[in-house]
């Protein structure tokens, strides 16, 4: 592999200076390494943008979290909170487009500069995040893959290596094809924006969250008992062994075994962090509700301001309410609003619904829309619908017991 050749230029005084532009020698190995680097980074960018593109609102919530948590001295970013949805769509689209440009070799110089700028931003941001831990999950792969802050930073460091090579070799065998490259750019932007808009206007087409259709959220078999476990470390070999607490006697030799941890497994614990369903007296009814062997429709109103519901969303809520009353199906509403606001909302809209309180973030993990409808039975998520698709819920075969999504 040859070194860099830095072209010379002359100043008015005749002094030789080196420009920042560079010409990597055009050899076959250099070009092959450029292709490998572009495909590696491009595929990572496509995967990252897809996992976020299926749920742009989730990325918007993460953007809001950064805006709230971060500041530079006395300068804060909370003024940009209303722009979170736009920034989410733009960021995901930019990541997807750069990935496509890298894979297709389109606008190679532009894509190299965009990639370098994005990776510089990502690397610095994740380093600060790893050190300060103000945001515990950057959301770089949405809800599909969870990484710690330090894992995210080192992932970016790994990507920085091929990024530098792509930048240095951006001119190798590059033949501008403006019309073809412009078509690739326009089509990729249109595809990703359309994909994001679809997932904003509906529940995510692929659900990576805990309340995915088909998931069992709580174990309803009452014969299952709570179990506790202890982890011991062998002081000679360093091996760690996890056992049930009832078998603890075999590991009580303190010269050989050291207790390093313990955990309790409750089979009847809801498999969603921070989830609750508080009645007006403050009692958590989540376990009783979700364990019901009968159908249960949970309408979600995540925003604290119930006036944020659209007219179409309100019509959907009323239609499902009427259907539930007609078919004698239990229906409740999960909301983060204050009690007095809930009472006013019920009275103003003549609703016959029982409201339960929950944390806004916990509701948004369950479903994104305002409202969305989650159908539960025997602890399992049977179906989930955005209010725009409420017709599918109204046509659901409750009587014959079929399950549809």
Backbone torsions as a table, in degrees:
resi	resn	phi	psi	omega
1	UNK	NA	129.9	-178.2
2	UNK	-85.5	161.3	-179.9
3	UNK	-83.8	-177.1	-179.4
4	UNK	-80.5	144.0	172.6
5	UNK	-113.9	115.2	-176.7
6	UNK	-96.3	113.0	-177.8
7	UNK	-63.5	144.4	-178.7
8	UNK	-93.1	152.5	171.5
9	UNK	-139.3	157.6	-178.0
10	UNK	-109.9	136.4	173.3
11	UNK	-84.3	173.9	179.6
12	UNK	-63.0	-23.6	179.5
13	UNK	-85.9	-1.8	178.9
14	UNK	88.0	0.7	-178.6
15	UNK	-77.1	135.2	179.7
16	UNK	-76.1	134.6	175.3
17	UNK	-132.4	156.4	177.7
18	UNK	-101.3	131.9	176.3
19	UNK	-86.8	164.3	178.5
20	UNK	-79.6	-16.1	176.8
21	UNK	-66.9	146.9	-177.5
22	UNK	-139.3	156.6	176.7
23	UNK	-126.2	99.7	174.9
24	UNK	-70.9	134.1	-176.9
25	UNK	-60.1	134.3	-174.3
26	UNK	-82.7	87.4	175.4
27	UNK	-114.1	162.2	-177.9
28	UNK	-63.0	-42.2	-178.3
29	UNK	-65.5	-39.3	177.9
30	UNK	-63.1	-40.4	-178.8
31	UNK	-69.7	-40.1	178.2
32	UNK	-63.2	-42.3	177.8
33	UNK	-64.0	-33.7	176.2
34	UNK	-64.0	-42.9	179.4
35	UNK	-64.2	-45.0	179.9
36	UNK	-60.9	-44.2	-179.5
37	UNK	-63.7	-43.2	-179.3
38	UNK	-64.6	-40.7	-179.9
39	UNK	-69.2	-39.8	-180.0
40	UNK	-62.7	-53.4	-179.3
41	UNK	-67.1	-40.1	-178.9
42	UNK	-60.7	-43.0	179.5
43	UNK	-66.5	-38.7	176.7
44	UNK	-62.9	-42.6	179.8
45	UNK	-65.5	-39.0	178.9
46	UNK	-66.0	-42.8	178.9
47	UNK	-64.4	-44.2	-179.4
48	UNK	-62.9	-44.2	-178.6
49	UNK	-69.6	-34.1	179.0
50	UNK	-68.0	-45.5	-178.2
51	UNK	-64.6	-26.9	174.6
52	UNK	-87.6	-31.7	-177.9
53	UNK	-67.1	-25.6	178.0
54	UNK	-71.0	-15.7	-178.6
55	UNK	-146.6	69.7	-178.5
56	UNK	-60.7	-30.5	179.0
57	UNK	-66.5	-34.9	176.3
58	UNK	-62.7	-40.5	176.3
59	UNK	-66.9	-36.2	177.6
60	UNK	-63.1	-39.3	177.0
61	UNK	-63.4	-37.1	178.3
62	UNK	-68.1	-39.1	176.3
63	UNK	-61.0	-43.1	177.4
64	UNK	-62.1	-37.5	178.9
65	UNK	-63.0	-41.7	177.2
66	UNK	-65.0	-42.7	-179.2
67	UNK	-63.0	-34.7	180.0
68	UNK	-76.8	-37.4	-173.5
69	UNK	-83.3	-29.1	-172.3
70	UNK	-97.3	151.1	173.7
71	UNK	-158.6	157.3	175.3
72	UNK	-118.2	99.0	-173.0
73	UNK	65.1	-123.5	178.6
74	UNK	-91.6	-2.7	-178.0
75	UNK	-87.4	121.6	178.8
76	UNK	-111.2	170.1	-176.7
77	UNK	-113.8	11.1	-176.8
78	UNK	-65.6	-21.3	178.2
79	UNK	-63.4	-21.3	-177.3
80	UNK	-94.0	4.1	-178.3
81	UNK	-54.6	-40.2	179.0
82	UNK	-63.8	-16.4	-179.1
83	UNK	-91.5	3.8	-172.4
84	UNK	-58.8	-43.7	-179.0
85	UNK	-62.7	-45.0	178.6
86	UNK	-62.9	-44.2	-179.6
87	UNK	-64.4	-36.5	177.5
88	UNK	-61.9	-50.7	179.7
89	UNK	-60.5	-43.2	-178.1
90	UNK	-65.9	-43.7	-179.3
91	UNK	-63.9	-46.4	-179.9
92	UNK	-63.2	-42.4	179.7
93	UNK	-63.8	-43.0	179.8
94	UNK	-62.3	-41.3	179.7
95	UNK	-65.1	-41.9	178.9
96	UNK	-64.9	-45.3	-178.2
97	UNK	-62.4	-44.9	178.2
98	UNK	-60.3	-41.2	177.6
99	UNK	-60.7	-44.2	178.8
100	UNK	-64.5	-44.4	179.9
101	UNK	-61.8	-39.3	178.8
102	UNK	-65.8	-43.0	-178.0
103	UNK	-68.4	-38.3	-176.3
104	UNK	-90.5	-8.9	-178.1
105	UNK	71.1	22.0	-179.4
106	UNK	-85.3	144.4	179.3
107	UNK	41.2	57.7	-171.7
108	UNK	-61.1	-38.2	179.8
109	UNK	-70.0	-43.0	178.0
110	UNK	-63.3	-45.8	-178.2
111	UNK	-64.9	-34.7	178.5
112	UNK	-65.2	-42.0	178.9
113	UNK	-68.6	-43.1	178.3
114	UNK	-62.6	-43.0	179.1
115	UNK	-61.7	-45.2	-179.5
116	UNK	-61.8	-42.2	179.7
117	UNK	-65.6	-43.0	-178.7
118	UNK	-66.6	-42.9	-178.9
119	UNK	-68.7	-34.0	175.5
120	UNK	-62.9	-45.4	178.7
121	UNK	-63.2	-47.4	-178.4
122	UNK	-63.0	-42.5	-176.5
123	UNK	-66.6	-45.7	179.4
124	UNK	-64.6	-44.4	-178.7
125	UNK	-61.2	-46.7	-177.5
126	UNK	-71.6	-28.4	175.4
127	UNK	-66.1	-47.7	177.9
128	UNK	-61.7	-39.8	-179.8
129	UNK	-64.4	-40.9	-179.9
130	UNK	-66.1	-36.4	-178.6
131	UNK	-74.6	-44.6	-175.0
132	UNK	-88.1	-29.3	-178.8
133	UNK	57.9	32.3	178.6
134	UNK	-71.2	-31.5	174.2
135	UNK	-121.2	118.3	-169.8
136	UNK	-77.5	-19.5	-179.8
137	UNK	-142.1	119.4	-176.0
138	UNK	-73.1	-21.3	-179.6
139	UNK	73.1	26.7	-175.7
140	UNK	-66.1	-24.5	175.0
141	UNK	-118.0	31.1	-179.8
142	UNK	59.0	-138.3	176.9
143	UNK	-96.3	2.2	-176.0
144	UNK	-74.6	-43.0	-178.5
145	UNK	-133.3	124.8	-180.0
146	UNK	-102.1	127.6	177.8
147	UNK	-124.1	149.3	172.0
148	UNK	-72.9	166.9	-179.2
149	UNK	-61.7	-39.6	179.3
150	UNK	-71.9	-36.1	175.2
151	UNK	-62.3	-40.1	178.5
152	UNK	-64.0	-43.7	179.9
153	UNK	-61.3	-48.3	-178.4
154	UNK	-68.0	-29.5	172.8
155	UNK	-60.7	-42.3	178.1
156	UNK	-67.8	-35.4	176.9
157	UNK	-61.9	-42.4	177.5
158	UNK	-60.7	-42.2	179.3
159	UNK	-69.7	-25.8	179.7
160	UNK	-63.1	-31.0	-177.4
161	UNK	-64.3	-55.4	175.9
162	UNK	-66.3	-26.9	177.9
163	UNK	-62.2	-43.6	177.8
164	UNK	-61.3	-42.7	-179.8
165	UNK	-65.6	-41.7	177.5
166	UNK	-59.7	-40.8	-179.4
167	UNK	-66.9	-42.0	-177.4
168	UNK	-71.5	-27.6	-176.2
169	UNK	-109.3	24.2	-174.9
170	UNK	-64.3	-21.7	-176.1
171	UNK	-95.8	-6.5	-175.0
172	UNK	-62.9	121.0	175.5
173	UNK	51.1	33.1	-179.1
174	UNK	-87.4	122.0	176.8
175	UNK	-119.8	104.3	-177.7
176	UNK	-55.5	130.9	175.3
177	UNK	-129.7	79.7	-167.9
178	UNK	-58.3	-48.4	-176.5
179	UNK	-62.4	-46.4	-179.9
180	UNK	-65.0	-44.4	-178.9
181	UNK	-66.2	-36.3	178.9
182	UNK	-66.8	-37.7	177.2
183	UNK	-63.1	-44.4	178.3
184	UNK	-59.5	-43.7	-179.1
185	UNK	-63.7	-49.1	-177.1
186	UNK	-64.8	-44.2	-178.6
187	UNK	-64.4	-42.2	-178.7
188	UNK	-66.1	-39.7	176.8
189	UNK	-63.3	-46.5	-178.4
190	UNK	-62.7	-41.6	-178.7
191	UNK	-64.2	-47.1	-176.6
192	UNK	-71.4	-42.5	178.3
193	UNK	-61.5	-44.0	177.9
194	UNK	-61.9	-40.9	178.5
195	UNK	-62.9	-42.6	-179.5
196	UNK	-67.5	-43.5	-179.7
197	UNK	-62.0	-40.3	178.1
198	UNK	-59.5	-44.5	-177.5
199	UNK	-74.5	-20.9	173.5
200	UNK	-76.3	-39.5	-177.2
201	UNK	-82.3	-5.4	177.1
202	UNK	-137.8	171.5	169.7
203	UNK	-66.3	148.8	-178.2
204	UNK	-48.7	135.9	-176.3
205	UNK	-66.7	-26.4	172.0
206	UNK	-126.2	122.8	-174.9
207	UNK	-101.2	113.5	178.3
208	UNK	-96.7	4.1	-175.4
209	UNK	-90.4	173.6	-175.4
210	UNK	-66.5	-29.6	-177.5
211	UNK	-89.7	40.0	177.9
212	UNK	-70.7	143.1	178.4
213	UNK	-57.9	128.9	-178.8
214	UNK	101.7	-17.1	-179.8
215	UNK	-74.9	140.7	172.4
216	UNK	-88.8	117.4	-175.5
217	UNK	-88.5	-19.2	178.6
218	UNK	-156.1	143.3	179.4
219	UNK	-83.1	125.5	-176.2
220	UNK	-100.5	-4.3	178.5
221	UNK	-73.7	107.4	-175.1
222	UNK	-72.1	-10.3	178.4
223	UNK	-78.6	-16.5	179.5
224	UNK	-74.1	136.2	-176.7
225	UNK	-110.2	155.4	175.6
226	UNK	-67.2	139.5	178.7
227	UNK	-125.6	145.7	176.9
228	UNK	-119.2	146.8	-176.4
229	UNK	-129.8	151.0	177.0
230	UNK	-127.5	142.7	178.8
231	UNK	-112.4	124.9	179.5
232	UNK	-114.5	146.3	177.9
233	UNK	-111.5	128.9	176.6
234	UNK	-74.8	118.0	-174.5
235	UNK	-70.2	-17.2	179.3
236	UNK	-88.9	-43.3	-174.7
237	UNK	-103.7	-17.9	-176.5
238	UNK	82.3	-2.3	-179.7
239	UNK	-68.5	139.8	177.7
240	UNK	-108.1	136.2	-177.6
241	UNK	-127.7	129.3	176.0
242	UNK	-103.0	129.6	-178.7
243	UNK	-132.4	162.0	172.0
244	UNK	-71.2	145.4	-176.0
245	UNK	-56.6	-30.9	-178.5
246	UNK	-64.0	-18.3	-179.4
247	UNK	-100.5	19.6	-172.2
248	UNK	-64.8	-27.0	-172.7
249	UNK	-59.5	-31.1	-176.9
250	UNK	-73.5	-6.3	-175.7
251	UNK	-122.9	25.8	-176.4
252	UNK	-90.7	1.7	175.4
253	UNK	-74.5	100.2	-174.7
254	UNK	-69.1	-13.5	176.0
255	UNK	-81.7	-12.4	-178.6
256	UNK	-118.8	-34.2	-175.0
257	UNK	-123.8	141.4	177.2
258	UNK	-126.3	128.5	178.2
259	UNK	-72.6	123.2	-176.8
260	UNK	-119.0	-7.5	-179.9
261	UNK	-179.5	166.4	177.6
262	UNK	-154.0	158.2	177.3
263	UNK	-154.0	158.0	179.0
264	UNK	-121.9	132.7	178.5
265	UNK	-110.5	113.5	177.2
266	UNK	-103.6	109.1	-177.6
267	UNK	-63.9	-18.3	-178.1
268	UNK	-100.7	19.3	176.8
269	UNK	-88.5	137.1	-179.8
270	UNK	-68.9	132.0	-174.7
271	UNK	-86.9	53.2	177.4
272	UNK	-153.5	115.4	-176.3
273	UNK	-61.2	131.8	173.4
274	UNK	73.7	12.4	-177.8
275	UNK	-84.2	135.9	177.1
276	UNK	-151.0	162.3	174.3
277	UNK	-135.5	92.0	-174.0
278	UNK	-90.8	127.1	175.9
279	UNK	-79.5	-178.1	-174.9
280	UNK	-65.3	-17.8	178.0
281	UNK	-94.7	0.9	178.9
282	UNK	88.0	9.3	178.4
283	UNK	-83.8	135.0	179.4
284	UNK	-84.6	111.9	-176.0
285	UNK	-103.7	12.6	-172.9
286	UNK	-60.3	-47.6	-177.8
287	UNK	-61.5	-47.3	-179.8
288	UNK	-61.9	-41.4	-178.8
289	UNK	-65.6	-50.9	-173.3
290	UNK	-72.0	-23.2	-179.6
291	UNK	-82.9	-1.3	-177.6
292	UNK	-60.5	132.8	177.6
293	UNK	-75.2	-10.7	179.4
294	UNK	-95.9	167.0	177.4
295	UNK	-63.4	140.9	175.0
296	UNK	-135.5	124.5	176.2
297	UNK	-101.1	123.4	176.2
298	UNK	-110.4	114.5	174.2
299	UNK	-91.8	130.8	-176.9
300	UNK	-104.7	128.6	173.6
301	UNK	-124.5	83.8	-170.3
302	UNK	-70.0	-32.6	-174.5
303	UNK	-72.8	136.7	179.1
304	UNK	-61.3	-30.4	177.9
305	UNK	-90.5	105.7	-176.8
306	UNK	-68.2	-15.4	176.5
307	UNK	-71.5	-8.9	177.2
308	UNK	-71.1	-12.5	179.4
309	UNK	-67.7	136.1	179.8
310	UNK	-79.5	165.5	177.8
311	UNK	-60.9	-39.9	179.4
312	UNK	-66.5	-39.2	177.8
313	UNK	-65.3	-39.5	178.8
314	UNK	-66.3	-40.2	176.9
315	UNK	-62.3	-40.4	178.6
316	UNK	-63.8	-41.2	179.1
317	UNK	-61.9	-44.5	179.8
318	UNK	-66.6	-38.5	-179.5
319	UNK	-65.2	-42.1	179.3
320	UNK	-69.3	-36.7	177.1
321	UNK	-60.3	-45.7	179.2
322	UNK	-64.0	-42.4	179.6
323	UNK	-63.0	-42.2	-179.8
324	UNK	-64.1	-40.3	178.3
325	UNK	-66.3	-39.7	-177.8
326	UNK	-67.2	-37.1	-177.3
327	UNK	-98.7	5.2	178.5
328	UNK	57.8	46.5	177.2
329	UNK	-107.3	134.3	-179.4
330	UNK	-70.3	130.7	178.2
331	UNK	-134.5	133.6	177.5
332	UNK	-132.1	164.4	178.1
333	UNK	-117.2	133.6	177.3
334	UNK	-107.0	120.6	-173.0
335	UNK	-140.3	152.9	175.7
336	UNK	-102.0	7.1	-177.9
337	UNK	-74.5	160.3	176.3
338	UNK	-70.9	156.4	-175.6
339	UNK	-57.7	-44.7	-178.2
340	UNK	-64.5	-34.1	177.7
341	UNK	-70.2	-36.7	177.9
342	UNK	-64.1	-45.2	-179.3
343	UNK	-62.0	-41.7	178.0
344	UNK	-64.5	-40.6	-179.5
345	UNK	-63.6	-43.7	179.5
346	UNK	-62.7	-44.6	-177.7
347	UNK	-67.9	-46.1	-176.7
348	UNK	-63.6	-30.8	-175.1
349	UNK	-108.8	8.0	175.0
350	UNK	51.8	53.2	-177.6
351	UNK	-98.2	144.6	173.6
352	UNK	-111.6	71.1	-174.6
353	UNK	-132.6	149.0	176.5
354	UNK	-100.2	125.2	-177.7
355	UNK	-99.5	143.5	173.9
356	UNK	-128.5	148.1	-177.2
357	UNK	-95.3	146.9	177.5
358	UNK	-157.1	162.9	176.9
359	UNK	-68.9	141.2	-177.0
360	UNK	-57.6	-44.5	-178.4
361	UNK	-64.7	-38.6	178.9
362	UNK	-64.1	-36.5	177.8
363	UNK	-69.0	-40.7	-178.8
364	UNK	-67.8	-27.8	173.6
365	UNK	-67.7	-35.1	-179.9
366	UNK	-68.1	-49.4	-179.4
367	UNK	-160.1	154.2	-172.3
368	UNK	-94.3	-27.4	-168.1
369	UNK	-80.6	166.9	179.8
370	UNK	-130.2	82.4	5.2
371	UNK	-98.8	164.8	165.2
372	UNK	-118.8	165.0	-177.9
373	UNK	-127.8	122.7	-179.1
374	UNK	-113.9	123.1	-179.1
375	UNK	-100.1	120.8	-179.0
376	UNK	-114.1	151.2	171.9
377	UNK	-158.1	123.5	176.9
378	UNK	55.7	37.8	176.5
379	UNK	82.6	2.0	-176.5
380	UNK	-111.6	141.0	175.0
381	UNK	-77.7	107.8	-176.3
382	UNK	-85.6	-36.2	-179.0
383	UNK	-161.2	162.1	179.0
384	UNK	-150.1	133.0	-175.4
385	UNK	-138.4	137.7	167.4
386	UNK	-73.1	152.9	-178.0
387	UNK	-62.2	-23.8	177.4
388	UNK	-69.8	-20.4	179.7
389	UNK	-109.1	26.9	-174.4
390	UNK	-63.6	-22.7	178.5
391	UNK	-58.5	-34.4	178.9
392	UNK	-66.0	-34.2	176.8
393	UNK	-72.6	-41.9	-179.7
394	UNK	-63.6	-28.2	179.8
395	UNK	-94.1	6.9	-176.0
396	UNK	-64.7	141.8	-176.4
397	UNK	-83.6	68.8	178.5
398	UNK	-62.5	-39.0	-173.3
399	UNK	-65.9	-40.8	-177.2
400	UNK	-96.0	3.0	171.3
401	UNK	77.6	9.3	179.9
402	UNK	-72.1	150.3	179.2
403	UNK	-109.9	127.6	178.5
404	UNK	-138.4	163.1	-178.7
405	UNK	-116.7	NA	NA
